[in-house]
Amino acid sequence: MIIVSNKLKAALKLGSEPAYKIAHQAKIDPCTLSKLICGIVKVKENDQRLIAVGQVLGISPQECFQEVDKK
């Protein structure tokens, strides 16, 4: 199962800009970003929405995702 990486979550929370501004720069809805980060919306492998957020934050596409075991 693919989820949002801890590195991307940390960059969003610790960054100097609010998450909604980063979402706008990545051209996605701030609510969608919130749902992706919280796990409400499932993340697909190579999800372009997260890759766009990663680009705004200076994170490579590979570092935007994390694999976890399904239980």
N, C-alpha and C positions, 0 to 999 in steps of 0.2 A: 504494500500500500504506500502510495506517495503522499507526503504532507509538505507543508511549508517548512523550510529549514529554520532552525533556531537562530542562525546567523542573520537571516532576513528579518525575522521577528525582532531581534535585538536591535538591528540597524533602524528599524521603523520606530521603536520605542525610545531609543537613545539619541536619535537624530535631532538636529536643531530645528527642523521643520515639522509641523504637525502632519499626521498621516493623511488627512484629507487633501492637503496641498500636494503631497507626493502622489496620491491617487490621481489628482487632476493633471499633474505633469506626465504621468504614465498613461493618460487618456482612458482611465477607467473610473467607474462610479465609486465614491468613497464607501458606500454601503457594501458594494461588492468586495472591495479590499478587506473590509472588516469581517465579512462572512468567510472569506478565504482564510484569513489569519486565525479566526476562531474555530474553523473546521465545520462551519455550518454548510458551506458549499464544498463539495469534494474537489480536490486538486487533481488535474490530469497530468500525465507525464508531459513535460515540455509545454506547460500551460503558458501561452503567450502573455496573459495578464500579469502573471508573476514575473516573467522574464522582463517585461516592461518596467515593473516596479524595481526590480533588481538593477536595471540599467540606470534608472534615476538615482539609485543609492550607490552605484559603483560596484555592484556585486555581479559576478559572472553568472551566466545561466545555470551552470552545473551546481553552483552554491545556493541556488534558490530553492532547491528541492532536497528532501530527505526521505529515505526509504525506511519504513518501519514494518515489523512483523505483524501480521494480522492475528488476533487472538480469538 
